[in-house]
Amino acid sequence: MSGVEESVSGPSPSKTSSRISHLVVTLLLLYFAGAYVVTPLFWEEYAALHPRWADVPRITRTGDRHPGDPLNVAIIGTEADVKEAMQKAGWFPADALSMKSSLEIAEATVLDRKYEEAPVSSLFLYNRRQDLAFEKPVGDNPKKRHHVRFWKANRPWKNGDPVWVGSATFDERVGLSYTTGQITHHIDGNVDHERDQLMADLEKAEPTAVPQVIVDFHAQRDGHNGGGDHWTTDGRLKLVVLP
């Protein structure tokens, strides 16, 4: 009789608890697989295939039409939002290029003075120079710095906000251009590292921003910019959608 009574009364509390634990673990595994594996892959494919990127150039141009630096980042948001996010991330808006700012950066470089808003040279996209430029100083001399130029793309994002495509590179030293002999900054050829640095700064400053990746944005994985510096990339463009 005792065996019959146990079967009628159902599974023991310990078995029920074990089943619940297994269910919780399974649900957690499904969540992490969906949130951290499946969804990012979906967004990569979505971004790569979306037609709004079809008319975006891949490489900037110098004023004399030589290839410039490659595009590798993008921000989605209003101009005011982009400026606010970049400054929260520790990047300063660059001064406009002029005789005064050119002399000031030359003086700061020679005398080891900090110039957080030092100007950047002009590169061109959509037949115009950059719309926005930012930099993040390294030490007290503007000869080394993180910097990025942005252009407003022709097509807006799906929510109507502007798309700002940019080229982020790291100036590692000042020297003579390999192509013109003019005084210029030479960049670190690992442009992916600078791309990732900027995205990390933005994601830290804007935790609710949505990061995405465009795979195979670049078919050409290496080249030389207008100053003759060699660069390489994995072909990805990384973007962040501001809240």
N, C-alpha and C positions, 0 to 999 in steps of 0.2 A: 504493500500500500504506500509506503514512503516514497518509492520511485514515481508512482502515479501522481502523488501530491506535488512533487517538485516540478513535474512537467506541466501541470495545470497552472501552478503559480507563476510561470514565466521565468525569464532569465534572471540570474542573480544581479544585485546592484553593481558588483564589480565588473560584470560583463557589459552592463549598460553603460557604465562610466568609460570603459575602454572603447566602445563603439563611438561614443560622443567625442572622445579625444581623437580617434582616427578621422572622424568627420571634420573636426576643426582643423587638423593638420592638412587634410586634403584641400579644404577651402582656402587655407592660407597659401598653399603651394600654387593653386589655381590663380589666386589673386596676384602673387608675385610674378608668375609666368606671364599673365596678361598685361600687368602694369609695366613690367621692366623688360620684357622680351617681345611680346607680340605687338603691343601698341607702338613702341618706338620703331619697330620694323615697318609697321603700317604707315607711320608718318614719314619715314624715309622714302618709301615707295610713292606716297602721295605727293610729297614735295618734288621728287625727281620727275614725276610725270605731268605735273600741273602745267598747263600751257602758259601761265603768266611768266614763266621763266624763259620761254622760247626766244623772246626778243631782247633779253638782257645780255649785253656784251660780256665777254669773259675776261678780257684784259684791257686795262686802261691805255691811254696814249699820251705821249709827251706833246709839247707844243709844236715840235717839228715832225709829228706823226710817227715817231719811233714807238715800238711797244713799251708800255710802262710796267707797273706792278699788276699782278693778277688780282681779280676780285676773289674774296674768300669769306666775307661776312655780310649779314643783312639784319636790319632792325625794322620791325613793323610798328608804327605808331606816328603820332603827330610830331611835327618839328619840335614843339615845346616839350613833349614827352621824351623825345630822344635826347634833347639837351639836358633835361633833368636827370634822366637815367644815367647818362654818361658821367655827369658831374658827381652823382651819388656813388658811382663806381670808381671814382678817383681820377677821372680823365678831365683835362682842362681844355676848353675851346681854344684853338690856335688863333693867334692874331692874323689879320690879313697881311698878305705879302706886300711890302712897300719898301721904299728906300730906308725909312726910319727903322722898321722892324728887322730888315736885313742887316743894318749896321749894329743893331742891338744884339742880334744873335751872334754876329761875328765877335763883338766885344765880349759877350758872355762866354763864348767858347774859348777865346784866348786867355781871359782872366779868371776862368773857372767860377763864373757866377751863375747862379740859378736863374733860369728864364722859363717859367712854367707854361707860358702861353706862346712860346717861340713859334714863328710861322713855319708852314710847310710849303714846299714848291708846288706848283700847279700841275696836276695831271688832268686828263680829259676823258669824258665819257658822254655819250649822247651829244657830242660836239660842244661840250661846255666843261669848264673847270669844276672842281668839286663844289658842292653846295654847302657842306659842313666838314670841319676838320677838328680832330681832337688829339691830344697827346698826354702821355703819362711819363713824367720825368724819371730819370734814373740818376741818382746822385745830384751833384750841384753843377753839372755841365751839360748843356743841351746837345753835345755831340753824340750822346747816347740817350735814346728815348724810345718809348713805345708810341706809335702814332697810327692814325686811321683817317682816311678820307671817305666821305659818303656822297653819293649822288641820289637824287630822287628819281626812282624808276618811272617809266611811262605808264605802267599799269598799277592800280591800287590793289591792296589786299582784299580778301573776300568780304571783310567788314567795312570796306571803304577807306580804311586808313592808308596813308602813303607807305610805300616800300622804299627803304633806304639801303641801297646796295653799296658795299664798301670794300676797300682794300686796306687791310691791317698788316703792317710790317714793322720790324724793329731796326732802328738806326743804330748800328754798332760802332761806327767811327766816321770821321770826316776825312775826305781825301779828294783826289782829282778823279773826275769822271773818266772811265776807260774809253768812252766814245768821243767826248768833246774836249776833255782836258780842263773843264770848268770845275770849280770847287763845289763839292756836293757831299751829301750823306751817302754812305754805303750801307746797304741793308744786310741783315742776316738772311741767308738763302732759305732757311727753314720757315717759310711763311705759314705753315700749318701751326707751328708752335705759337706764333703771335695771334693767329685766329683763335686758338683754344684759350689763350690768356685773356683776350678780350671777352669771350663768351663766359668764362669763369667769373670775371669781374662783374659782368652784368647780371648773371644769375645770382651772385652773392648779394648784389645791391637790390635786385628785384626778385625775391624768392618766388613770387607768384607768376612771373613771366614764363611763357611757354617756349622751350627750346625745340628746334627742329633741325633736320639735316637734309641737304640735297646731295644725294650720291651722284657721282659721275657728272658733276657740274662742269668740270674741266676734262676734256678729252686729251688736251695737251698737258702733260704732267710736269714739264720743266721748261725753262726758257731764260732769257736775259732781259733785264729792264733797260730803260733809257740810259742809265749810267754804266751799263755793262755788267751789272751784278747778276750772277746766276741764282735762280730760285727753283725750288722743287715743291710739289704738292701731292697729296693723295687724291686730289680731284674733288674733294667735298667742299661745299659752301655751308656754313653753319649760320643759322638765323635765330632770332628770339622775337617773340610776339609780346609786346609790352601790354600789361593789364590796363 
